């Protein structure tokens, strides 16, 4: 007997970024860098930074409300909440539970998912499987970060890259042939040292010494990460397209993780996808980690770029190492 799975799609999107803008010119006054270096090496012009009283759940909650309005749903219709983040409000309880409470959602399963910059695609894939299997009906998947809290503002190698923000989507059953056509996830823990926050967990709990040594800050071997990112995001896109029985020529929009415009251009070139079909907004927001893809998706939808029946590919790469891609028919 053939088992027919439900089709699951995105029925609402929203995003929220903090008001405060930090430009490359502001950074020139903080570290030994220039606007020209940052723009030409990364494509970033400015990023948003959360206020001291703003945490990840605040940005996530605002993005989620917008996605719910967009989907014309009431909060209590949600029965699954996943927050992808590596900068939660605190280790526990989960940011997903805090968002649930903020939105007044009752009777929902809520948890955080930590897969760094790939977290949103991991979250989509988990929600897709839960809805397909009829375990839950309507999911909120949110990518949200206040990465500025773990950035070393004296380290020019990393502080110029990151920004704060949140993006959210609502997922539910859609008509057959639309929605998520395929997902592909992968990881390789042998690359764990390439990007990490060394202290603050069970290996190196917070002490005066760990704080003094700056071990609670984000550390990255940028060059190595760059090479992996190009290779892996290209291969992930091809794998996810194959799983959806599509080729690069069928792609209407590619939404890559927004880490560096040179990475994005190299991936697009290798995939033979023209840059006109690639969504890029990192000039305005920098790298918002798990939030880059849902923010870029919402902007592209609201700007009228993504239209009904378009084939959209989301692809990301991040600490772990983790990576993944998702093919959607809008
Ligand atoms: O979201 C997770 C995934 N993360 C990423 O994908 C990030 C991937 N990596 C990158 O985007 C790039 O590697 C960076 C933007 C981080 C660095 O760019 P790069 O072209 O790889 O530069 P580099 O690290 O090779 O450094 C080149 C030079 C160095 O000087 P010397 O040794 O050649 O004299 C650096 O010290 O640029 C220097 N440099 C800077 N100069 C001005 C590094 N950062 C800066 C800076 N301003 N902010």
Boltz pocket constraint, residues with backbone or C-beta under 6 A from the ligand:
constraints:
  - pocket:
      binder: B
      contacts: [[A, 32], [A, 33], [A, 34], [A, 37], [A, 38], [A, 41], [A, 42], [A, 117], [A, 156], [A, 157], [A, 160], [A, 221], [A, 222], [A, 223], [A, 225], [A, 226], [A, 229], [A, 258], [A, 259], [A, 260], [A, 263], [A, 287], [A, 289], [A, 317], [A, 318], [A, 319]]
      max_distance: 6.0
